[in-house]
């Protein structure tokens, strides 16, 4: 992040098993993908780069009316804008999203590494609870770290969660020999 001290960022990827029905979670992932695709289509037709304020003004109210929470709406239009910017800088075509995945801000989930559970706040007031499957050694590494974002993916065989952790690193004064 700009203006902050140097940080080390690492991701912990693990299998997630839904507790109960996974219909609402799949519905949320489809809705998220379709919303990102809709925003990508609209941004692609606009020449030039849009500021975050302009993106917010154009898309926020529409996304909230679709049932998204405030932080989900922000993640959708920021992610869509980054996809379009990346495709344009590479001289590529308009991105077409196929995979079911969603970026979720830290305000929209509750992670408990002791019990290995994850509670997600979805659209329209729904919630989903996931049981995380991973070895305790891998999880133990991240006990003192801060988590700030996660990505939930569905690949046809099951759900996967990638949790992004960060910790501050202290700059060391170099020694001369």
Secondary structure, DSSP 8 states (H G I E B T S, - for coil): -TTS--EEEEEEEEEEEESS--HHHHHHHHHHHHHHHHHHHHHHTS-S---HHHHHHHHHHHHHHTT--HHHHHHHHHHHHHHHHHHHHTT-------SEEEEEEGGGEEEETTTTEEEEE-GGG-EEEEEEE--HHHHHTTTTSEEEEEEEEE-SS-EEEEEEEEEE---------
